[in-house]
């Protein structure tokens, strides 16, 4: 899946990616907005920057994110 800037997403599960850190477990179930989709790289393994609702901005592997309906 290709994410776009401004898209609403959910961190819906733990990632299998090596970029997943233990502290990220607390964000599973959180919603936010894509702020940096790394479109210039367009690498499905690249981390995506998400501004989580009231939880700050973090970089997540793409396999733990899913789009929310607008």
MIGULO-176343 format. One record per atom (N, C-alpha, C, O, CB): residue number from 0; z, y, x; atom name. Coordinates in steps of 0.05 Angstrom, whole numbers, padded with zeros to 5 digits. Each point is the difference from the previous one (the first is absolute). Last residue first. Glycine has a CB too. Layout:
N
NODE vexti pz py px fipa
NODE NUM Z Y X CA
...
//
This chain:
70
NODE vexti pz py px fipa
NODE 69 00109 00160 -00248 N
NODE 69 00005 00029 -00004 CA
NODE 69 00010 00006 -00027 C
NODE 69 00006 00023 -00006 O
NODE 69 -00041 -00013 00038 CB
NODE 68 00050 -00104 00022 N
NODE 68 -00019 00013 -00018 CA
NODE 68 00008 00028 -00004 C
NODE 68 00024 00006 -00003 O
NODE 68 -00034 -00050 -00020 CB
NODE 67 00030 -00007 00115 N
NODE 67 00011 00003 -00027 CA
NODE 67 -00021 00014 -00017 C
NODE 67 -00016 00015 00009 O
NODE 67 00064 -00012 00009 CB
NODE 66 -00057 -00067 00077 N
NODE 66 -00004 00025 -00015 CA
NODE 66 00014 -00001 -00027 C
NODE 66 00002 -00021 -00013 O
NODE 66 -00046 00027 00036 CB
NODE 65 00079 -00058 00065 N
NODE 65 -00019 -00004 -00021 CA
NODE 65 -00002 00026 -00016 C
NODE 65 00020 00014 -00003 O
NODE 65 -00011 -00064 00000 CB
NODE 64 00032 00004 00105 N
NODE 64 -00005 00022 -00019 CA
NODE 64 -00019 -00009 -00022 C
NODE 64 -00019 -00015 00005 O
NODE 64 00027 00049 00031 CB
NODE 63 00018 -00083 00044 N
NODE 63 00024 00002 -00017 CA
NODE 63 -00003 00021 -00021 C
NODE 63 00018 00004 -00016 O
NODE 63 00010 -00019 00055 CB
NODE 62 -00095 -00005 00029 N
NODE 62 00004 -00024 -00017 CA
NODE 62 00025 00001 -00017 C
NODE 62 00003 -00017 -00017 O
NODE 62 -00028 -00008 00051 CB
NODE 61 -00002 00093 00034 N
NODE 61 -00014 00002 -00026 CA
NODE 61 00005 -00024 -00018 C
NODE 61 -00002 00003 -00025 O
NODE 61 -00032 00023 00048 CB
NODE 60 00106 00016 00049 N
NODE 60 -00024 -00017 00001 CA
NODE 60 -00013 00000 -00028 C
NODE 60 00014 00002 -00020 O
NODE 60 00006 -00031 00057 CB
NODE 59 00039 00115 -00011 N
NODE 59 00002 -00028 -00010 CA
NODE 59 -00026 -00015 00006 C
NODE 59 -00022 00012 -00001 O
NODE 59 00054 00002 -00034 CB
NODE 58 00030 00083 00058 N
NODE 58 -00025 -00014 00004 CA
NODE 58 00004 -00030 -00007 C
NODE 58 00019 -00012 00010 O
NODE 58 -00033 00046 00026 CB
NODE 57 00066 00061 -00075 N
NODE 57 00001 -00023 00018 CA
NODE 57 -00028 -00012 00003 C
NODE 57 -00017 00005 -00017 O
NODE 57 00065 -00014 00003 CB
NODE 56 00018 00098 -00030 N
NODE 56 -00027 -00010 00007 CA
NODE 56 00002 -00022 00021 C
NODE 56 00014 00003 00020 O
NODE 56 -00034 00042 -00031 CB
NODE 55 00096 -00014 -00069 N
NODE 55 -00013 00008 00025 CA
NODE 55 -00027 -00013 00004 C
NODE 55 -00010 -00014 -00018 O
NODE 55 00055 00021 00037 CB
NODE 54 00015 -00014 -00098 N
NODE 54 00009 -00017 00023 CA
NODE 54 -00013 00007 00026 C
NODE 54 00003 -00014 00020 O
NODE 54 00005 -00022 -00053 CB
NODE 53 -00024 00070 -00062 N
NODE 53 00027 00006 00008 CA
NODE 53 00011 -00016 00023 C
NODE 53 00024 -00001 00005 O
NODE 53 -00017 00013 -00051 CB
NODE 52 -00098 -00044 00016 N
NODE 52 00015 00018 -00018 CA
NODE 52 00029 00001 00008 C
NODE 52 00014 -00020 -00001 O
NODE 52 -00045 00009 -00037 CB
NODE 51 -00044 -00010 00112 N
NODE 51 00014 -00014 -00022 CA
NODE 51 00016 00020 -00016 C
NODE 51 00012 00019 00010 O
NODE 51 -00009 -00061 00017 CB
NODE 50 -00092 00044 00037 N
NODE 50 00023 00017 -00006 CA
NODE 50 00013 -00012 -00025 C
NODE 50 -00010 00002 -00022 O
NODE 50 -00011 00040 00042 CB
NODE 49 -00043 -00088 00059 N
NODE 49 00006 00003 -00028 CA
NODE 49 00025 00018 -00003 C
NODE 49 00020 -00004 00014 O
NODE 49 -00040 -00041 -00025 CB
NODE 48 -00063 00006 00086 N
NODE 48 00023 00017 -00004 CA
NODE 48 00004 00006 -00030 C
NODE 48 -00019 00008 -00014 O
NODE 48 00011 00013 00059 CB
NODE 47 -00034 -00109 00009 N
NODE 47 -00007 00022 -00018 CA
NODE 47 00025 00016 -00004 C
NODE 47 00022 -00011 -00005 O
NODE 47 -00058 -00016 -00018 CB
NODE 46 -00005 -00047 00102 N
NODE 46 00022 00009 -00016 CA
NODE 46 -00009 00025 -00016 C
NODE 46 -00016 00016 00009 O
NODE 46 00050 -00034 00024 CB
NODE 45 -00103 -00061 00001 N
NODE 45 00013 00025 00008 CA
NODE 45 00023 00007 -00020 C
NODE 45 -00001 -00007 -00023 O
NODE 45 -00042 00023 00044 CB
NODE 44 -00022 -00090 -00027 N
NODE 44 00025 -00006 00012 CA
NODE 44 00016 00024 00008 C
NODE 44 00023 -00002 00009 O
NODE 44 -00043 -00040 00008 CB
NODE 43 -00069 00045 -00055 N
NODE 43 00019 -00011 -00020 CA
NODE 43 00027 -00007 00011 C
NODE 43 00019 -00003 -00015 O
NODE 43 -00058 -00014 -00009 CB
NODE 42 -00030 00095 00056 N
NODE 42 00009 -00026 00009 CA
NODE 42 00020 -00011 -00020 C
NODE 42 00021 00012 -00004 O
NODE 42 -00029 00001 00053 CB
NODE 41 -00042 00076 -00036 N
NODE 41 -00008 -00019 -00021 CA
NODE 41 00006 -00028 00008 C
NODE 41 -00017 -00018 -00004 O
NODE 41 -00019 00050 -00010 CB
NODE 40 00042 00060 00058 N
NODE 40 00000 -00026 00013 CA
NODE 40 -00011 -00021 -00019 C
NODE 40 -00015 -00017 00009 O
NODE 40 00055 00031 00019 CB
NODE 39 -00032 00073 -00059 N
NODE 39 -00018 00002 00023 CA
NODE 39 -00001 -00027 00015 C
NODE 39 -00021 -00006 00011 O
NODE 39 00031 00055 -00007 CB
NODE 38 00049 -00035 -00079 N
NODE 38 -00028 -00004 -00008 CA
NODE 38 -00019 00001 00024 C
NODE 38 -00021 -00012 -00001 O
NODE 38 00032 00031 -00043 CB
NODE 37 00092 -00018 00026 N
NODE 37 -00014 -00009 00024 CA
NODE 37 -00030 -00006 -00006 C
NODE 37 -00011 -00020 00009 O
NODE 37 00054 00002 00009 CB
NODE 36 00027 00055 -00081 N
NODE 36 -00011 -00027 -00002 CA
NODE 36 -00015 -00010 00024 C
NODE 36 -00010 -00022 00000 O
NODE 36 00006 00032 -00047 CB
NODE 35 00083 00063 00016 N
NODE 35 -00019 -00004 00022 CA
NODE 35 -00011 -00028 -00001 C
NODE 35 00013 -00019 00010 O
NODE 35 00011 00053 00019 CB
NODE 34 00032 -00002 -00098 N
NODE 34 -00004 00026 00013 CA
NODE 34 -00020 -00002 00024 C
NODE 34 -00012 00020 00008 O
NODE 34 00058 -00006 -00022 CB
NODE 33 -00015 -00067 -00084 N
NODE 33 -00013 -00003 00026 CA
NODE 33 -00004 00028 00011 C
NODE 33 -00013 00017 -00013 O
NODE 33 -00010 -00061 00000 CB
NODE 32 00103 00022 -00056 N
NODE 32 -00028 00010 00001 CA
NODE 32 -00010 -00004 00028 C
NODE 32 00014 00006 00020 O
NODE 32 -00005 00028 -00056 CB
NODE 31 00072 -00090 -00026 N
NODE 31 -00006 00024 00016 CA
NODE 31 -00030 00007 -00001 C
NODE 31 -00015 -00011 -00016 O
NODE 31 00054 00000 00045 CB
NODE 30 00051 -00063 -00061 N
NODE 30 -00026 00012 -00006 CA
NODE 30 -00003 00025 00018 C
NODE 30 00019 00012 00008 O
NODE 30 -00018 -00030 -00056 CB
NODE 29 00062 -00081 00054 N
NODE 29 -00002 00030 -00001 CA
NODE 29 -00029 00008 -00005 C
NODE 29 -00019 -00014 00006 O
NODE 29 00057 00018 00026 CB
NODE 28 -00006 -00095 -00018 N
NODE 28 00004 00009 -00028 CA
NODE 28 -00003 00030 -00003 C
NODE 28 00000 00010 -00022 O
NODE 28 00029 -00049 00015 CB
NODE 27 -00002 00003 00101 N
NODE 27 -00015 -00017 -00019 CA
NODE 27 00007 00009 -00028 C
NODE 27 00024 00001 -00007 O
NODE 27 -00025 -00040 00040 CB
NODE 26 00042 00075 00048 N
NODE 26 -00020 00016 -00015 CA
NODE 26 -00017 -00017 -00019 C
NODE 26 -00016 00011 -00015 O
NODE 26 00015 00019 00054 CB
NODE 25 00071 -00063 00023 N
NODE 25 00012 00017 -00020 CA
NODE 25 -00020 00016 -00017 C
NODE 25 00007 00010 -00021 O
NODE 25 00032 -00006 00051 CB
NODE 24 -00064 -00059 00045 N
NODE 24 00006 -00016 -00023 CA
NODE 24 00012 00017 -00023 C
NODE 24 -00004 -00006 -00023 O
NODE 24 00012 -00033 00054 CB
NODE 23 -00030 00070 00060 N
NODE 23 -00019 00005 -00022 CA
NODE 23 00006 -00015 -00025 C
NODE 23 -00010 00006 -00022 O
NODE 23 -00024 00003 00057 CB
NODE 22 00080 -00019 00051 N
NODE 22 00010 00022 -00017 CA
NODE 22 -00018 00006 -00023 C
NODE 22 00009 00013 -00020 O
NODE 22 00013 00006 00060 CB
NODE 21 -00047 -00085 00025 N
NODE 21 00021 -00009 -00018 CA
NODE 21 00011 00023 -00018 C
NODE 21 00007 -00006 -00023 O
NODE 21 00005 -00027 00057 CB
NODE 20 -00114 00037 00002 N
NODE 20 00027 00000 00013 CA
NODE 20 00021 -00006 -00021 C
NODE 20 -00004 00005 -00024 O
NODE 20 -00011 00029 00057 CB
NODE 19 -00098 -00047 -00017 N
NODE 19 00022 00002 -00019 CA
NODE 19 00026 -00002 00016 C
NODE 19 00004 -00018 00016 O
NODE 19 -00032 -00003 -00053 CB
NODE 18 -00059 00010 00077 N
NODE 18 00009 00028 -00002 CA
NODE 18 00023 00004 -00019 C
NODE 18 00012 00021 -00001 O
NODE 18 -00058 -00007 00012 CB
NODE 17 -00003 -00097 00002 N
NODE 17 00020 00005 00021 CA
NODE 17 00010 00028 00001 C
NODE 17 00020 00006 00012 O
NODE 17 -00042 -00041 00014 CB
NODE 16 -00014 -00014 -00118 N
NODE 16 -00010 00013 00024 CA
NODE 16 00022 00004 00021 C
NODE 16 00024 00005 -00008 O
NODE 16 -00058 00018 -00020 CB
NODE 15 00039 -00056 -00064 N
NODE 15 -00002 -00021 00020 CA
NODE 15 -00008 00011 00027 C
NODE 15 -00001 -00014 00020 O
NODE 15 -00011 -00019 -00056 CB
NODE 14 00068 00085 -00046 N
NODE 14 -00026 -00005 00012 CA
NODE 14 00002 -00024 00019 C
NODE 14 00021 -00005 00011 O
NODE 14 -00033 00054 -00015 CB
NODE 13 00068 -00025 -00090 N
NODE 13 00002 00001 00029 CA
NODE 13 -00027 -00008 00011 C
NODE 13 -00015 -00016 -00011 O
NODE 13 00064 00004 00011 CB
NODE 12 -00051 00056 -00096 N
NODE 12 00010 -00024 00013 CA
NODE 12 00004 00005 00030 C
NODE 12 -00010 00020 00010 O
NODE 12 -00012 -00049 -00045 CB
NODE 11 -00008 00097 -00028 N
NODE 11 00007 -00021 -00019 CA
NODE 11 00011 -00026 00012 C
NODE 11 00010 -00017 -00014 O
NODE 11 -00045 00036 -00014 CB
NODE 10 00017 00091 00034 N
NODE 10 00006 -00019 00021 CA
NODE 10 00011 -00024 -00016 C
NODE 10 00023 -00001 -00008 O
NODE 10 -00012 00035 00046 CB
NODE 9 -00079 00039 -00080 N
NODE 9 00026 -00012 00000 CA
NODE 9 00002 -00018 00024 C
NODE 9 -00019 -00014 00007 O
NODE 9 00022 00016 -00058 CB
NODE 8 -00067 00092 00022 N
NODE 8 00003 -00028 00007 CA
NODE 8 00029 -00010 -00003 C
NODE 8 00019 00017 -00003 O
NODE 8 -00057 -00012 00035 CB
NODE 7 -00042 00081 -00051 N
NODE 7 00028 -00010 -00005 CA
NODE 7 00000 -00030 00005 C
NODE 7 -00017 -00015 -00009 O
NODE 7 00025 00051 -00026 CB
NODE 6 -00075 00042 00080 N
NODE 6 00002 -00023 -00018 CA
NODE 6 00029 -00009 -00003 C
NODE 6 00014 -00001 00020 O
NODE 6 -00060 -00013 -00006 CB
NODE 5 00011 00084 00046 N
NODE 5 00008 00009 -00026 CA
NODE 5 00004 -00023 -00020 C
NODE 5 00009 00005 -00022 O
NODE 5 -00032 00038 00031 CB
NODE 4 -00042 -00060 00072 N
NODE 4 00021 00021 00000 CA
NODE 4 00006 00009 -00028 C
NODE 4 -00018 00005 -00016 O
NODE 4 00004 00010 00062 CB
NODE 3 -00025 -00114 -00033 N
NODE 3 -00009 00028 00003 CA
NODE 3 00024 00019 -00001 C
NODE 3 00020 -00006 -00013 O
NODE 3 -00065 -00006 -00008 CB
NODE 2 00019 -00100 00046 N
NODE 2 00017 00020 -00014 CA
NODE 2 -00010 00027 00006 C
NODE 2 -00012 00006 00021 O
NODE 2 00052 -00036 -00017 CB
NODE 1 -00082 -00075 -00007 N
NODE 1 -00001 00026 00014 CA
NODE 1 00017 00020 -00016 C
NODE 1 -00005 00004 -00024 O
NODE 1 -00041 -00014 00044 CB
NODE 0 00045 -00104 -00011 N
NODE 0 00000 00024 -00017 CA
NODE 0 00000 00025 00018 C
NODE 0 00014 00001 00020 O
NODE 0 00010 -00026 -00057 CB
//
